[in-house]
Amino acid sequence: MSEWFDRIAARLDAHQHKHVTLAAGDGRLLVTEHGARVLACEMPGVAGNLFFHPPFMEQADAADEPTVAGGDRLWIAPEVGWFWPSLDDARRDPKGAATTPMAIDPGYFGITDQSENRVAMDARIDLTDVRDDKALALYATREVRVIEAPPITLDGLLSLSFALTHSLSWADASSDQGAVAGVWSILQVPPAPEGRGTLICPTTRRVEPRSYYEPFGDKHVAVDDDRVRFLIDGKHRIKMGVTADATTGRMGYYANHGDVSSLIVRIFAPQPGEPYCDLPRDEDAEQRTGGDALQAYNDDGDAFENTTFGEMEYHDPCLIAGKAPHTRTGASVTHALVGPDDAIKQAGQQLLGVAIEAI
């Protein structure tokens, strides 16, 4: 076991947070009940966590304060519905006025079942949409399950694979008619050791991603005929979105670690024609659908001292109170690969269908 992995587990034990270690292929995952997170991904050949975690999570004596950062987690969209006191605040001060509702993160998840290769959790989530004051009562489930690696044989290639399955339904009949909510899956990743990594997002055609925060600038987003590449360096706060009809449902985070490279591939199921509810702050205040299925985020380094991160995100179609369906289910698979750079690029080409090239 890596020392950093040990330290995270020790801190969780010190604060009596339940956690489960899952052996997966050539590596291991650390799953926490707190926040229903896949907090850590340990792989041979890489010195640290392939997923992002704040440094204080390795300090057993650090205060047990709620944190909205680290690993892979389930959030609830739309962000503009409950992450600011009002839509005006979201537009006026999107960074300073933002707070994460406790009901979403860490939430009130509990482990309902576990085995040597899976962990299942659930939670009730009560929210109010600040745009129209509509109340929502939701019930969410999440399962993390170890799966087989893709059948790719290359010298030196190591792999770890897992599946996420989840559901979102109305907890009872109290939700206001027309209220919307959808599962928002977020995997936080660190910049590569040299300070930059590239998220590669294959597309069905040439697309111009939608911007959610500051302008992309000249170097952070590169658009090609069959992909969008997104630079994760943790120095410029931007977020992009791609619609369900434009994404292939695959994305991969490529990073070079010196002697080896890594690629985190996430595969999900976009559903063109179904409603997606996550929208930028500047969309019409009455709009509830027409959002994106794939998103990517790059932080600016202000969230934590001496560290920063990016995010690979996807959304499921949303629930609309008063309309069918009353439950949405979703699934994704994630393959974490480590190995020689040439092998990583070959494997990535097979899994993503596009060339693996850094920005």
N, C-alpha and C positions, 0 to 999 in steps of 0.2 A: 504493500500500500504506500502511495506517495505521502510524504509528510504533510503537504497542504491538504490532502484528502482527510488525513487523520485529524488535523486541526479543525476542519469544518465539522466533522462528526463530533469531536470533543465539545465544541461550542454548543451544538445542538443538544448534546447530553446535559451540559451544564445548565441549560435553560429548560430542560425537560420537554424538548420538542421531539416528537416521534419522527423517526427516519428509517428508511430501508435501503440497503445496498443490494443492487442487482448486478450479478455477473453477466456480461453481455459480450460474446465474441472474444476479442482480444483485450477488452477493457472493462470498466465498471461504471455504473450510474449510481448517484446518490439522490434518492427521492425523499422529499420532506412532506409531512402532513401540513405543516405551516405554509399556507399559500399554495398547496398542491403542486409543488415545484419539482422539476427535475433539475436539481441545483448544481450538480457536478457531473462532468464527463471526463473520466481518467483514461488516457491511452498511452501505451508505451511509446517512447521516443519524443514525447512532448513534455516539457518541464512542468507546465502548469495545467490548469483547468481549460479544456477546449471551450467550455461555456464561460460566461462572465460571472464573477461574484465580487462584491465589494471586499476590500482587504479586512475590514473589521469582522467579517464572518469567520476568520481564522483565529480570532482572539476570544478565548473562553471567558475572560473577565470583562469583555465589553458589555455595555448595557443591553438588555434584551428589548430593544426598541423595534417597533414594526418597520419593515423595510419593503419597498416596492421594487427592489432591484435583485437581479441574480437569476441565472438559469432560464429554464423553460417554464412558462406559466400560462394559465387560462385567465384571460380577462373578458370583460363584457363590453361590447360596442353598443352604441356609438360613443366615442370619446367625448364629443362635444355635448353629449347629453348629461354627463354627471361629473366631469373632471374639473369644471369651473363653477363658481357660484351662479353665473349667468352667461348667456351668450355674449352679452356686451363685454363682460370681463374676459371671456375667451378671445375676443377680437382686440380688446384694448391692451391686455397684458398676458399673452398666452403662456409665458414662462413663469412670471412671478405669481400669478393668481391661480395656477394649477395645483390641485391636490388630488390624490388618489383615494376614492371612497374605501373605507375599511371593509365594507361589505364585499368589495371586489378583491382587494389585496391588503392584508393576507386572507381576508374572508374568514369563513367559519367551517372550513373543510375538515372532515374526519375520515380516517381510513376505515373502509367498510369490509375490505377483504384483501388478503395478500398471500403470495406463495413465493417460491424461490425465483420465479421469473415474471411476476406481475404485482402491481399495487393498484387497488381501486379506491376512489375517494368520492365524497359527495358533499354538497352544501346547499343551503337556502340562501338566496341573494335578494335583498329588498332594496330598491332604488327609486329615485324620483328624477324624471327628465326635467332639467332646469329650463328647457325651451318652452314647455307648455304645462309644467307642473303635474304631469301624468305619473301615477305611481305604478310600479311593477313589482310583482312577487314571482321570483324565478327559482327553479330547482335545477342544479347543475351536477353532472357526474363526470368523472375523469378517470381513465385507466391508462397506466403505463405498462407496456408489455414487451419483453425481450423477444425479438424475432431473428430469423436467419439473415446472414449477410447476403447481398446480391452475388450471383455466381460469376464473379470476376476474379480471375487468377493471374496475378502479376507479381513478379519477384519483389519481395519486401513490402507488399501491401498488407496493412493491418486494418481491421474493421470492427465496428460496434454498431448494432442496429436495434432500433426499438420502434414500436407503434404506439400512437396515441389514439384513443377512442373517447368520445365525449358525447354528451347530450345536454340539451337545454330545453326546459319545458316550463309552463306556467305552474307555479307551486299551488295556486288555488284560483278562485274566481274573482279575486280582488283587484286585478290589474285593470287600469283604465283602458277603454276602447281606443284603438289606434296607437297605443304605446308600442315601441319597437325595441328589440334587443337581439344581439347575435354573439356567438362565440368568437373570440379574438385570441388567436394563439400567437404567443410572442416568445422567441428564443433570443436571449441576449448573448452577444459574443464579444470577445475582446479584440482590439486591433492586433494585427500580427506583430511579432517582436520588433520588427523594424519600424513599427508605428502605423502600418496601413494594411488593410486586407480588402478583398474585392468580393462583393456579393453579385453573383451572375444569375440573371433572371431571364430564361428563354421566353420568347414571345411568339405568338402566332403570325405576327406581321410587325412592321416597323411602327412603333408607338411613341408618343410623347407622354411620359409619366406625369401624373397630376402632383402638384406641390402642395404640401400642407403647412409648412412653416416658412423659413427664410428662403430666398432664391437659391437654386442649386449652385450657382457659380460656374466657373469654367472647367473645373477638374473633377467634381464629385459624381457626376452622372454622365455616362457615355451611352448613346443610343445607336444601335446597329440594326440591320434589317431583321435579325432573328433573335435579338437579345437586348436587354438593358443591363449595363454594369454600373454598380453603385459602390463608391469608395467608402470604406469604413476606416477612418483615422481618428475619430473622436475629437475633432477640432472644429467642426462647423455644424451647427444644429440644423439639420434638414430632415425631411421625411417625404417619401414619394409613394404614389399609389398607382396600381395597374388594374384595370377592370377584368372581370371574370372571362370575358370573351377574348382578351388580349394575352393573358398569361396561359402558359401550357400546364400550370399546376406544379411546376418544379422550380427550385432555386438552390444554389450552392454557394457556400461561403468558402472562398479559397484564401489560404494564408501560408506564407513561407516561414519556416522556423529555423532556417540555416541548413542543417544537415538533412532535414525532412520537410515535407509540406503536409498540409492538412486540407481536407475538404469536408464540410458538413452539408449534406444533401437532404433537403426536405421535399417530400412529394405529397401533395394534397389534391383535392378534387374541386376545381372551380365549376360553377354551375350557371352558365349564361342563361338569362331569362328569369332566374330567381332573384329576390330582392336582397341587396346588400345595404347596410345602414350606416357604415362609417363614412363620414363626410368631412371635408375641410371646414374650418370656422367661417369662411367667407361665402359659403353656399347660402342660398335663400333660407331664411329662418323657418319657413314652413316645409321645406323639403325633408323627407324622411328616408328615401331610398335612392338608388343610383350611385352607391358607393363602390369602393374597390375591394377586390378579392386578395390581392397581394400588396404588401407594403414593406418598406424598408426605412430604417431610422438610423441616423448618425448623430451622436451626442456631441456637445461642445466642450466636455471636460469639467463642467461646473458642478455636476451632481455629487462627486466624491473626490476627496483629496488624493492627488497623485495617481489617479486612474480614470479611465474612460471606457466607452463601450459603443456598440452598435446593436441593431436588432434586425432579425429576419422574421417577418410577420405574415400571417394569412388570416382570412375571415371565412366563416361559414355564412350561408344565407340566414336571414334574420327571421325571428318570430314577429308577428304583428297581432296584437291583442284584438280578439273579435274575428279573426280570420284563421282558416286552416293553413298549415298544420299547427297543432298545439304542442308538438315536440319536434325539435331539429336534432339530428344526429350527424356526427362527422368523424372523420378519421384521417390520419396522416402517418407516413413512415419517415424515419430519419436514419440516415446512414452516415456515421462519422468515420472518415478514412484518414489514415496516416501512412506515409511511405515516401520513397524517393519521388522527387518532383515529376519526373517523366511518367511514373506509374500513376500518380495522382491525376495528372492531366489526361491520361488515357482513360482511366476509370471515370473521371468526370465527364468526358466526351460521351462515353457510353450511357451514363445515367441521365445527363441533361440534354444530350443531343446537339450541343453547341461547343465551340472551342472554349477551353479554360484559359483565359488570358487576364492578367492583372491590369488594372488601370495604371 
